[in-house]
Amino acid sequence: MTSVASSTALVTTSPIWAALLLRLLGPSITSTALLLETPGAALIAALWLGQTPHAVAYPALAVILVGLALVVPADRRKPS
């Protein structure tokens, strides 16, 4: 298992953290934050372990980040 996969698995295997985040932040912010898990794991692997993702991973990371950049402001503008 690569370090990116292992750090991703470490973050997602704790239902206690997930329940706490859901209760504190709400479902919309929590689900959005969970989408940052993959880019975050890649960043941790690059900074701490000196491992970089394969070239094909960069477009996927870009799609995730652009999607979040489009959705988060739209969610804030939506009337409650």
N, CA, C and O atoms as a printed pandas DataFrame, in Angstrom:
     atom_number atom_name residue_name chain_id  residue_number  x_coord  y_coord  z_coord
0              1         N          MET        A               1    0.846   -1.170    0.000
1              2        CA          MET        A               1    0.000    0.000    0.000
2              3         C          MET        A               1    0.896    1.238    0.000
3              4         O          MET        A               1    1.863    1.307    0.759
4              5         N          THR        A               2    0.585    2.188   -0.826
5              6        CA          THR        A               2    1.391    3.403   -0.888
6              7         C          THR        A               2    1.089    4.293    0.311
7              8         O          THR        A               2    0.090    4.106    1.007
8              9         N          SER        A               3    1.957    5.251    0.536
9             10        CA          SER        A               3    1.761    6.144    1.675
10            11         C          SER        A               3    0.521    7.016    1.503
11            12         O          SER        A               3   -0.136    7.356    2.486
12            13         N          VAL        A               4    0.197    7.380    0.264
13            14        CA          VAL        A               4   -1.014    8.171    0.026
14            15         C          VAL        A               4   -2.235    7.356    0.426
15            16         O          VAL        A               4   -3.134    7.864    1.095
16            17         N          ALA        A               5   -2.266    6.114    0.023
17            18        CA          ALA        A               5   -3.395    5.255    0.364
18            19         C          ALA        A               5   -3.461    4.993    1.859
19            20         O          ALA        A               5   -4.549    4.981    2.434
20            21         N          SER        A               6   -2.331    4.786    2.491
21            22        CA          SER        A               6   -2.350    4.490    3.924
22            23         C          SER        A               6   -2.766    5.713    4.733
23            24         O          SER        A               6   -3.502    5.573    5.709
24            25         N          SER        A               7   -2.317    6.899    4.356
25            26        CA          SER        A               7   -2.750    8.091    5.093
26            27         C          SER        A               7   -4.220    8.381    4.848
27            28         O          SER        A               7   -4.907    8.872    5.744
28            29         N          THR        A               8   -4.718    8.087    3.649
29            30        CA          THR        A               8   -6.140    8.239    3.367
30            31         C          THR        A               8   -6.951    7.263    4.195
31            32         O          THR        A               8   -7.988    7.628    4.748
32            33         N          ALA        A               9   -6.488    6.020    4.287
33            34        CA          ALA        A               9   -7.190    5.017    5.070
34            35         C          ALA        A               9   -7.201    5.387    6.547
35            36         O          ALA        A               9   -8.188    5.137    7.238
36            37         N          LEU        A              10   -6.136    5.967    7.031
37            38        CA          LEU        A              10   -6.052    6.351    8.429
38            39         C          LEU        A              10   -7.097    7.412    8.765
39            40         O          LEU        A              10   -7.710    7.364    9.832
40            41         N          VAL        A              11   -7.298    8.357    7.870
41            42        CA          VAL        A              11   -8.258    9.428    8.117
42            43         C          VAL        A              11   -9.686    8.911    8.073
43            44         O          VAL        A              11  -10.516    9.350    8.870
44            45         N          THR        A              12   -9.992    8.004    7.180
45            46        CA          THR        A              12  -11.379    7.579    6.971
46            47         C          THR        A              12  -11.813    6.418    7.839
47            48         O          THR        A              12  -12.998    6.081    7.836
48            49         N          THR        A              13  -10.924    5.792    8.575
49            50        CA          THR        A              13  -11.314    4.605    9.330
50            51         C          THR        A              13  -11.825    4.918   10.718
51            52         O          THR        A              13  -12.095    3.992   11.483
52            53         N          SER        A              14  -11.968    6.159   11.073
53            54        CA          SER        A              14  -12.436    6.510   12.401
54            55         C          SER        A              14  -13.858    7.057   12.342
55            56         O          SER        A              14  -14.061    8.230   12.029
56            57         N          PRO        A              15  -14.843    6.213   12.642
57            58        CA          PRO        A              15  -16.223    6.694   12.628
58            59         C          PRO        A              15  -16.488    7.710   13.741
59            60         O          PRO        A              15  -17.424    8.504   13.644
60            61         N          ILE        A              16  -15.681    7.688   14.786
61            62        CA          ILE        A              16  -15.853    8.660   15.870
62            63         C          ILE        A              16  -15.578   10.066   15.353
63            64         O          ILE        A              16  -16.338   10.994   15.628
64            65         N          TRP        A              17  -14.474   10.223   14.594
65            66        CA          TRP        A              17  -14.159   11.534   14.019
66            67         C          TRP        A              17  -15.232   11.972   13.049
67            68         O          TRP        A              17  -15.621   13.140   13.030
68            69         N          ALA        A              18  -15.709   11.051   12.250
69            70        CA          ALA        A              18  -16.740   11.392   11.270
70            71         C          ALA        A              18  -18.019   11.852   11.961
71            72         O          ALA        A              18  -18.635   12.832   11.542
72            73         N          ALA        A              19  -18.416   11.156   13.007
73            74        CA          ALA        A              19  -19.628   11.534   13.744
74            75         C          ALA        A              19  -19.453   12.884   14.430
75            76         O          ALA        A              19  -20.378   13.696   14.458
76            77         N          LEU        A              20  -18.275   13.119   14.979
77            78        CA          LEU        A              20  -18.004   14.390   15.645
78            79         C          LEU        A              20  -18.039   15.549   14.648
79            80         O          LEU        A              20  -18.649   16.587   14.907
80            81         N          LEU        A              21  -17.379   15.359   13.512
81            82        CA          LEU        A              21  -17.388   16.407   12.489
82            83         C          LEU        A              21  -18.793   16.668   11.971
83            84         O          LEU        A              21  -19.179   17.817   11.755
84            85         N          LEU        A              22  -19.546   15.614   11.774
85            86        CA          LEU        A              22  -20.915   15.766   11.274
86            87         C          LEU        A              22  -21.760   16.547   12.262
87            88         O          LEU        A              22  -22.545   17.409   11.866
88            89         N          ARG        A              23  -21.609   16.256   13.537
89            90        CA          ARG        A              23  -22.395   16.939   14.552
90            91         C          ARG        A              23  -21.981   18.416   14.682
91            92         O          ARG        A              23  -22.832   19.292   14.832
92            93         N          LEU        A              24  -20.678   18.679   14.624
93            94        CA          LEU        A              24  -20.195   20.044   14.825
94            95         C          LEU        A              24  -20.371   20.940   13.601
95            96         O          LEU        A              24  -20.737   22.108   13.732
96            97         N          LEU        A              25  -20.112   20.400   12.419
97            98        CA          LEU        A              25  -20.068   21.227   11.217
98            99         C          LEU        A              25  -21.289   21.113   10.319
99           100         O          LEU        A              25  -21.538   21.998    9.499
100          101         N          GLY        A              26  -22.041   20.057   10.459
101          102        CA          GLY        A              26  -23.189   19.844    9.586
102          103         C          GLY        A              26  -22.818   18.997    8.379
103          104         O          GLY        A              26  -21.636   18.845    8.068
104          105         N          PRO        A              27  -23.804   18.451    7.703
105          106        CA          PRO        A              27  -23.539   17.521    6.603
106          107         C          PRO        A              27  -22.905   18.156    5.375
107          108         O          PRO        A              27  -22.078   17.523    4.718
108          109         N          SER        A              28  -23.268   19.378    5.053
109          110        CA          SER        A              28  -22.741   20.013    3.840
110          111         C          SER        A              28  -21.244   20.282    3.952
111          112         O          SER        A              28  -20.482   19.941    3.048
112          113         N          ILE        A              29  -20.829   20.880    5.039
113          114        CA          ILE        A              29  -19.408   21.186    5.223
114          115         C          ILE        A              29  -18.600   19.912    5.415
115          116         O          ILE        A              29  -17.481   19.805    4.914
116          117         N          THR        A              30  -19.158   18.946    6.138
117          118        CA          THR        A              30  -18.434   17.694    6.374
118          119         C          THR        A              30  -18.188   16.945    5.074
119          120         O          THR        A              30  -17.077   16.469    4.839
120          121         N          SER        A              31  -19.202   16.832    4.228
121          122        CA          SER        A              31  -19.011   16.110    2.969
122          123         C          SER        A              31  -18.041   16.845    2.055
123          124         O          SER        A              31  -17.276   16.216    1.323
124          125         N          THR        A              32  -18.068   18.167    2.093
125          126        CA          THR        A              32  -17.122   18.950    1.301
126          127         C          THR        A              32  -15.699   18.743    1.810
127          128         O          THR        A              32  -14.767   18.583    1.021
128          129         N          ALA        A              33  -15.539   18.746    3.115
129          130        CA          ALA        A              33  -14.215   18.547    3.707
130          131         C          ALA        A              33  -13.671   17.157    3.390
131          132         O          ALA        A              33  -12.466   16.995    3.197
132          133         N          LEU        A              34  -14.539   16.161    3.335
133          134        CA          LEU        A              34  -14.085   14.807    3.016
134          135         C          LEU        A              34  -13.553   14.710    1.591
135          136         O          LEU        A              34  -12.722   13.849    1.303
136          137         N          LEU        A              35  -14.019   15.581    0.696
137          138        CA          LEU        A              35  -13.489   15.583   -0.664
138          139         C          LEU        A              35  -12.050   16.089   -0.712
139          140         O          LEU        A              35  -11.324   15.814   -1.667
140          141         N          LEU        A              36  -11.642   16.825    0.313
141          142        CA          LEU        A              36  -10.258   17.302    0.378
142          143         C          LEU        A              36   -9.298   16.239    0.895
143          144         O          LEU        A              36   -8.093   16.473    0.980
144          145         N          GLU        A              37   -9.826   15.089    1.236
145          146        CA          GLU        A              37   -9.009   14.006    1.785
146          147         C          GLU        A              37   -7.931   13.533    0.807
147          148         O          GLU        A              37   -6.779   13.356    1.203
148          149         N          THR        A              38   -8.277   13.331   -0.427
149          150        CA          THR        A              38   -7.310   12.831   -1.411
150          151         C          THR        A              38   -6.212   13.847   -1.712
151          152         O          THR        A              38   -5.034   13.490   -1.672
152          153         N          PRO        A              39   -6.558   15.114   -2.015
153          154        CA          PRO        A              39   -5.475   16.077   -2.203
154          155         C          PRO        A              39   -4.637   16.270   -0.939
155          156         O          PRO        A              39   -3.425   16.468   -1.019
156          157         N          GLY        A              40   -5.279   16.213    0.215
157          158        CA          GLY        A              40   -4.542   16.345    1.478
158          159         C          GLY        A              40   -3.574   15.198    1.703
159          160         O          GLY        A              40   -2.446   15.409    2.149
160          161         N          ALA        A              41   -4.010   13.985    1.396
161          162        CA          ALA        A              41   -3.132   12.827    1.542
162          163         C          ALA        A              41   -1.957   12.903    0.574
163          164         O          ALA        A              41   -0.837   12.530    0.924
164          165         N          ALA        A              42   -2.206   13.381   -0.633
165          166        CA          ALA        A              42   -1.117   13.542   -1.605
166          167         C          ALA        A              42   -0.127   14.602   -1.133
167          168         O          ALA        A              42    1.083   14.445   -1.298
168          169         N          LEU        A              43   -0.639   15.673   -0.549
169          170        CA          LEU        A              43    0.237   16.724   -0.034
170          171         C          LEU        A              43    1.067   16.229    1.146
171          172         O          LEU        A              43    2.260   16.520    1.228
172          173         N          ILE        A              44    0.450   15.490    2.053
173          174        CA          ILE        A              44    1.182   14.920    3.189
174          175         C          ILE        A              44    2.259   13.962    2.699
175          176         O          ILE        A              44    3.386   13.992    3.194
176          177         N          ALA        A              45    1.927   13.124    1.745
177          178        CA          ALA        A              45    2.913   12.175    1.211
178          179         C          ALA        A              45    4.074   12.905    0.546
179          180         O          ALA        A              45    5.223   12.480    0.660
180          181         N          ALA        A              46    3.780   13.996   -0.143
181          182        CA          ALA        A              46    4.840   14.745   -0.819
182          183         C          ALA        A              46    5.739   15.475    0.177
183          184         O          ALA        A              46    6.962   15.463    0.037
184          185         N          LEU        A              47    5.135   16.107    1.180
185          186        CA          LEU        A              47    5.917   16.913    2.117
186          187         C          LEU        A              47    6.677   16.074    3.141
187          188         O          LEU        A              47    7.860   16.307    3.387
188          189         N          TRP        A              48    5.999   15.108    3.729
189          190        CA          TRP        A              48    6.617   14.351    4.819
190          191         C          TRP        A              48    7.398   13.141    4.347
191          192         O          TRP        A              48    8.403   12.770    4.953
192          193         N          LEU        A              49    6.942   12.527    3.274
193          194        CA          LEU        A              49    7.559   11.272    2.849
194          195         C          LEU        A              49    8.358   11.397    1.556
195          196         O          LEU        A              49    9.026   10.451    1.140
196          197         N          GLY        A              50    8.288   12.556    0.929
197          198        CA          GLY        A              50    9.043   12.755   -0.305
198          199         C          GLY        A              50    8.509   11.974   -1.486
199          200         O          GLY        A              50    9.230   11.754   -2.459
200          201         N          GLN        A              51    7.256   11.550   -1.418
201          202        CA          GLN        A              51    6.649   10.806   -2.516
202          203         C          GLN        A              51    5.709   11.714   -3.293
203          204         O          GLN        A              51    4.918   12.454   -2.708
204          205         N          THR        A              52    5.800   11.653   -4.590
205          206        CA          THR        A              52    4.899   12.440   -5.418
206          207         C          THR        A              52    3.954   11.509   -6.163
207          208         O          THR        A              52    4.319   10.381   -6.494
208          209         N          PRO        A              53    2.740   11.981   -6.426
209          210        CA          PRO        A              53    1.793   11.138   -7.156
210          211         C          PRO        A              53    2.233   10.946   -8.608
211          212         O          PRO        A              53    3.047   11.708   -9.129
212          213         N          HIS        A              54    1.689    9.928   -9.241
213          214        CA          HIS        A              54    1.933    9.725  -10.667
214          215         C          HIS        A              54    1.341   10.895  -11.440
215          216         O          HIS        A              54    0.441   11.581  -10.955
216          217         N          ALA        A              55    1.842   11.110  -12.617
217          218        CA          ALA        A              55    1.402   12.243  -13.441
218          219         C          ALA        A              55   -0.096   12.203  -13.739
219          220         O          ALA        A              55   -0.718   13.255  -13.883
220          221         N          VAL        A              56   -0.676   11.031  -13.832
221          222        CA          VAL        A              56   -2.107   10.935  -14.135
222          223         C          VAL        A              56   -2.971   11.368  -12.950
223          224         O          VAL        A              56   -4.165   11.613  -13.128
224          225         N          ALA        A              57   -2.409   11.467  -11.762
225          226        CA          ALA        A              57   -3.182   11.879  -10.591
226          227         C          ALA        A              57   -3.408   13.386  -10.552
227          228         O          ALA        A              57   -4.385   13.848   -9.962
228          229         N          TYR        A              58   -2.527   14.152  -11.168
229          230        CA          TYR        A              58   -2.650   15.611  -11.104
230          231         C          TYR        A              58   -3.937   16.143  -11.734
231          232         O          TYR        A              58   -4.570   17.015  -11.139
232          233         N          PRO        A              59   -4.356   15.662  -12.907
233          234        CA          PRO        A              59   -5.643   16.140  -13.434
234          235         C          PRO        A              59   -6.823   15.778  -12.518
235          236         O          PRO        A              59   -7.762   16.562  -12.378
236          237         N          ALA        A              60   -6.774   14.615  -11.908
237          238        CA          ALA        A              60   -7.853   14.224  -10.998
238          239         C          ALA        A              60   -7.888   15.128   -9.774
239          240         O          ALA        A              60   -8.961   15.536   -9.329
240          241         N          LEU        A              61   -6.719   15.440   -9.229
241          242        CA          LEU        A              61   -6.660   16.354   -8.090
242          243         C          LEU        A              61   -7.171   17.739   -8.492
243          244         O          LEU        A              61   -7.859   18.400   -7.714
244          245         N          ALA        A              62   -6.838   18.167   -9.688
245          246        CA          ALA        A              62   -7.298   19.471  -10.171
246          247         C          ALA        A              62   -8.818   19.495  -10.324
247          248         O          ALA        A              62   -9.455   20.495   -9.994
248          249         N          VAL        A              63   -9.398   18.418  -10.814
249          250        CA          VAL        A              63  -10.855   18.347  -10.971
250          251         C          VAL        A              63  -11.534   18.444   -9.609
251          252         O          VAL        A              63  -12.536   19.145   -9.467
252          253         N          ILE        A              64  -11.007   17.755   -8.615
253          254        CA          ILE        A              64  -11.573   17.809   -7.264
254          255         C          ILE        A              64  -11.521   19.236   -6.726
255          256         O          ILE        A              64  -12.519   19.749   -6.220
256          257         N          LEU        A              65  -10.363   19.871   -6.836
257          258        CA          LEU        A              65  -10.206   21.218   -6.289
258          259         C          LEU        A              65  -11.053   22.249   -7.029
259          260         O          LEU        A              65  -11.632   23.137   -6.403
260          261         N          VAL        A              66  -11.131   22.138   -8.365
261          262        CA          VAL        A              66  -11.966   23.064   -9.137
262          263         C          VAL        A              66  -13.440   22.841   -8.804
263          264         O          VAL        A              66  -14.197   23.801   -8.663
264          265         N          GLY        A              67  -13.841   21.592   -8.681
265          266        CA          GLY        A              67  -15.219   21.299   -8.298
266          267         C          GLY        A              67  -15.577   21.889   -6.948
267          268         O          GLY        A              67  -16.657   22.455   -6.778
268          269         N          LEU        A              68  -14.674   21.759   -5.988
269          270        CA          LEU        A              68  -14.914   22.358   -4.676
270          271         C          LEU        A              68  -14.963   23.877   -4.753
271          272         O          LEU        A              68  -15.780   24.514   -4.087
272          273         N          ALA        A              69  -14.094   24.451   -5.561
273          274        CA          ALA        A              69  -14.076   25.911   -5.709
274          275         C          ALA        A              69  -15.378   26.418   -6.328
275          276         O          ALA        A              69  -15.783   27.550   -6.063
276          277         N          LEU        A              70  -16.030   25.611   -7.134
277          278        CA          LEU        A              70  -17.307   26.005   -7.734
278          279         C          LEU        A              70  -18.483   25.765   -6.802
279          280         O          LEU        A              70  -19.422   26.560   -6.775
280          281         N          VAL        A              71  -18.445   24.696   -6.049
281          282        CA          VAL        A              71  -19.591   24.302   -5.230
282          283         C          VAL        A              71  -19.666   25.089   -3.926
283          284         O          VAL        A              71  -20.756   25.496   -3.523
284          285         N          VAL        A              72  -18.557   25.311   -3.269
285          286        CA          VAL        A              72  -18.580   25.971   -1.956
286          287         C          VAL        A              72  -19.160   27.383   -2.048
287          288         O          VAL        A              72  -20.043   27.709   -1.254
288          289         N          PRO        A              73  -18.714   28.241   -2.972
289          290        CA          PRO        A              73  -19.345   29.570   -3.045
290          291         C          PRO        A              73  -20.822   29.502   -3.446
291          292         O          PRO        A              73  -21.623   30.313   -2.983
292          293         N          ALA        A              74  -21.181   28.557   -4.289
293          294        CA          ALA        A              74  -22.586   28.422   -4.699
294          295         C          ALA        A              74  -23.451   28.010   -3.518
295          296         O          ALA        A              74  -24.595   28.450   -3.400
296          297         N          ASP        A              75  -22.913   27.172   -2.645
297          298        CA          ASP        A              75  -23.662   26.733   -1.464
298          299         C          ASP        A              75  -23.856   27.897   -0.504
299          300         O          ASP        A              75  -24.891   27.980    0.157
300          301         N          ARG        A              76  -22.891   28.789   -0.415
301          302        CA          ARG        A              76  -23.010   29.943    0.486
302          303         C          ARG        A              76  -24.032   30.942   -0.021
303          304         O          ARG        A              76  -24.688   31.606    0.782
304          305         N          ARG        A              77  -24.187   31.068   -1.342
305          306        CA          ARG        A              77  -25.140   32.019   -1.907
306          307         C          ARG        A              77  -26.571   31.510   -1.842
307          308         O          ARG        A              77  -27.518   32.289   -1.950
308          309         N          LYS        A              78  -26.728   30.193   -1.664
309          310        CA          LYS        A              78  -28.065   29.598   -1.658
310          311         C          LYS        A              78  -28.834   30.095   -0.435
311          312         O          LYS        A              78  -28.335   29.991    0.685
312          313         N          PRO        A              79  -30.039   30.632   -0.629
313          314        CA          PRO        A              79  -30.816   31.112    0.529
314          315         C          PRO        A              79  -31.215   29.967    1.439
315          316         O          PRO        A              79  -31.545   28.875    0.977
316          317         N          SER        A              80  -31.182   30.222    2.716
317          318        CA          SER        A              80  -31.528   29.178    3.712
318          319         C          SER        A              80  -33.013   29.023    3.855
319          320         O          SER        A              80  -33.474   28.196    4.643
